[in-house]
Amino acid sequence: MKDDRPSEKCRGPYGEAGCLDEARFSVLRHRLPSLPVCPVHLGPSLLLAGSVLWPPDITMIG
């Protein structure tokens, strides 16, 4: 079954555009919008992104 939602692009650990991969995870952050990331940027986003909750709250979106 095809998902009709528009695919969200990875924002990388700093929340900037640049990665062309589709986001598969969303990392919840304190007082900031959640950060959509691809599998490659999931680890770096947990270590480098600002205001990531600990323990991290990760949701699979793709």
N, C-alpha and C positions, 0 to 999 in steps of 0.2 A: 504494500500500500504506500503510495507516494504522499509525502508530507507537503501540504500546500503553503506552509509558513515560509516566509523569506529566510534564507540562511543568514546567520549572523557571522560576521568575520571576526577572526581572532584580533584582540587588541594588544596582545603581548603583555609582559609584566609591568609596563609603565602606563598602560591604558592608551597607547598611541596606535594609530593605524600603521600598517607596514607589513604585517604578515598576511599573506593571501589565502591562508588555509581557513577552512570553516571551523568555527568554534564548536567544541564538543562538550565543554565544561563551563560552569559559571562559578566563580569564586566570590563568596559574600564578603563585603567589606563594611567596616563601621563608618556610618555617616557619609558613605560614597556609594554610587551605583555599583551593582555587582559587575565583576570583570569577566567578560566572555573570553575564553582562551582555548587554543587547540592543544592536543596532547603534548606537543613539543614544548609549549610555553607554560604548561601546568606547573611543573616543578619550579622554574624560575619565578613565576608569579607568586607562589607561596613564600619564596625567600625574599623577593625584591619589591613586590608591589606594596604600596602604602595602605595602611589601615586594614590589613587582612586579619580576620579574627583568628584566635588561637585557642583551642584547636580549630583548624580550618573547617569551614562549612562549604563543601563542594557539591554541586548539583550537575548531573549529566543532562545536557540539553540537546544533544544531537545523536 
